[in-house]
Amino acid sequence: MKALPVLCTIGTLTLATVAGCQTLFVTADDDPSTAPPSTFSDPPDPTPTTEPTVATVTVDYVIDGDTIRANVDGRDESIRLLGIDTPELGRDGDPDEKCAQEAKRFLTSWISGSTVTVTTDPNSPDRDPYDRLLAYVDMDDVDVSYVMLGDGWAELYTSNPDITRWSTYTEAVDERTKPRCAVASSER
């Protein structure tokens, strides 16, 4: 018997909802002058839900070929470079993937200790499953991911082709003469 008031409430809400609906479709046989006005309008242009976050930071150290560590707004952060994927360093006794150390050394020699600009992308989540900040990293107005791709130290990270710089990154890959060291995904 306790369920009866709940069912009555649900039924009342359903009737109220149905009663409040309008006819939204008009057939060719209907007289347009007697049809209720449509409540639909053109959908708004899609807009990003968030603005990009931009911070200027000093790179504390390079974790691997696509991840750095820096202090961002008073927080020690791991920052995963958007758009690229480099060979993985070995963990838990597993060996490094081919060229993982070389990609890390290249990135370390270039940006470790340097001031860089970190920018999130409104078309990407701010963080990955490992709680790393996902961002573009630019040094002296040079996109680090673009250089890593163009020089062959990285491959495209294909899980999110909606990022803002995607077409620029595909151009970097298309224009390189040969990968210096990056390993194709199928070889991993």
For each residue, the residues with C-beta under 8 A, 3 or more apart:
1: 4
2: 5 6
3: 6 7
4: 1 7 8
5: 2 8 9
6: 2 3 9 10
7: 3 4 10 11
8: 4 5 11 12
9: 5 6 12 13
10: 6 7 13 14
11: 7 8 14 15
12: 8 9 15 16
13: 9 10 16 17
14: 10 11 17 18
15: 11 12 18 19
16: 12 13 19 20
17: 13 14 20 21
18: 14 15 21
19: 15 16
20: 16 17
21: 17 18
22: 36 39
23: 26 35 36
24: 36 38 39 40
25:
26: 23 30 32 35
27: 30
28:
29:
30: 26 27 34 35
31: 34 35
32: 26 35
33:
34: 30 31
35: 23 26 30 31 32
36: 22 23 24
37:
38: 24
39: 22 24
40: 24
41:
42:
43:
44: 47
45:
46:
47: 44
48: 51 122 123
49: 122
50: 53 120 122 126
51: 48 122
52: 119 120 121 122
53: 50 118 119 120 126 135
54: 117 118 119 120
55: 72 73 117 118
56: 115 116 117 118
57: 70 71 72 115 116 118
58: 70 71 113 114 115 116
59: 62 68 69 70 111 112 113 114 115 116
60: 68 69 70 71 76
61: 68 69 108 112
62: 59 65 67 68 69 104 107 108 111 112
63: 67 68 69 78 104
64: 67 86 88 89 100 103 104
65: 62 84 86 87 100 103 104 106 107 148 153 154
66: 80 81 84 85 86 103 148 154 157
67: 62 63 64 78 79 80 81 132
68: 59 60 61 62 63 78 79 81 107 111 137
69: 59 60 61 62 63 76 77 78 79
70: 57 58 59 60 76 77 79 116 118
71: 57 58 60 74 75 76 77
72: 55 57 75 77 79 118 133
73: 55
74: 71
75: 71 72
76: 60 69 70 71
77: 69 70 71 72 132 133
78: 63 67 68 69 130 131 132 133
79: 67 68 69 70 72 118 132 133 134 135 137
80: 66 67 128 130 132 133 134 135
81: 66 67 68 84 135 136 137 144 145 148
82: 121 124 134 135 136 145 157 163 165
83: 136 145 149 156 157 163 165 166 169
84: 65 66 81 145 148 149 154 155 156 157 169
85: 66 154 155 156 157 185
86: 64 65 66 99 100 103 104 148 153 154 155 182
87: 65 96 97 98 99 100 103 181 182 183 188
88: 64 91 96 97 100 188
89: 64 96 97 100 101 104
90: 93 94 95 96 97 100
91: 88 94
92:
93: 90
94: 90 91
95: 90
96: 87 88 89 90 100 101
97: 87 88 89 90 100 183 188
98: 87 181 183 187
99: 86 87 102 103 153 181 182 183
100: 64 65 86 87 88 89 90 96 97 103 104
101: 89 96 104 105
102: 99 105 106 153 181
103: 64 65 66 86 87 99 100 106 107 148 153 154 181 182
104: 62 63 64 65 86 89 100 101 107 108
105: 101 102 108 109
106: 65 102 103 109 110 148 151 153
107: 62 65 68 103 104 110 111 112 144 148 153
108: 61 62 104 105 111 112
109: 105 106 112
110: 106 107 114 139 144 147
111: 59 62 68 107 108 114 116 137 139 144
112: 59 61 62 107 108 109
113: 58 59
114: 58 59 110 111 139
115: 56 57 58 59 139
116: 56 57 58 59 70 111 137 138 139 144
117: 54 55 56 137 138 139
118: 53 54 55 56 57 70 72 79 133 135 136 137
119: 52 53 54 135 136 138
120: 50 52 53 54 124 126 133 134 135 136
121: 52 82 124 134 135 136 163 164 165
122: 48 49 50 51 52 164
123: 48 160 162 163 164
124: 82 120 121 134 160 162 163
125: 128 134
126: 50 53 120 133 134
127: 131 132 133 134
128: 80 125 131 132 134
129:
130: 78 80
131: 78 127 128
132: 67 77 78 79 80 127 128
133: 72 77 78 79 80 118 120 126 127
134: 79 80 82 120 121 124 125 126 127 128
135: 53 79 80 81 82 118 119 120 121
136: 81 82 83 118 119 120 121 143 144 145 165
137: 68 79 81 111 116 117 118 143 144 145
138: 116 117 119 141 142 143 144
139: 110 111 114 115 116 117 142 144
140:
141: 138
142: 138 139 146 147
143: 136 137 138 146 147 165 168
144: 81 107 110 111 116 136 137 138 139 147 148
145: 81 82 83 84 136 137 148 149 154 165 169
146: 142 143 149 150 165 168 169 172
147: 110 142 143 144 150 151 172
148: 65 66 81 84 86 103 106 107 144 145 151 153 154
149: 83 84 145 146 152 153 154 155 156 169 172 173 176
150: 146 147 172 173 175 176
151: 106 147 148 176 180
152: 149 176 178 179 180 181 182
153: 65 86 99 102 103 106 107 148 149 180 181 182
154: 65 66 84 85 86 103 145 148 149 182
155: 84 85 86 149 173 179 182 183 184 185
156: 83 84 85 149 169 170 173
157: 66 82 83 84 85 160
158: 161 185
159:
160: 123 124 157 163
161: 158 166
162: 123 124 166
163: 82 83 121 123 124 160 166
164: 121 122 123
165: 82 83 121 136 143 145 146 168 169
166: 83 161 162 163 169 170
167: 170 171
168: 143 146 165 171 172
169: 83 84 145 146 149 156 165 166 172 173
170: 156 166 167 173 174
171: 167 168 174 175
172: 146 147 149 150 168 169 175 176
173: 149 150 155 156 169 170 176
174: 170 171
175: 150 171 172
176: 149 150 151 152 172 173 179
177:
178: 152
179: 152 155 176 182
180: 151 152 153
181: 87 98 99 102 103 152 153
182: 86 87 99 103 152 153 154 155 179
183: 87 97 98 99 155 187 188
184: 155 187 188
185: 85 155 158 188
186:
187: 98 183 184
188: 87 88 97 183 184 185
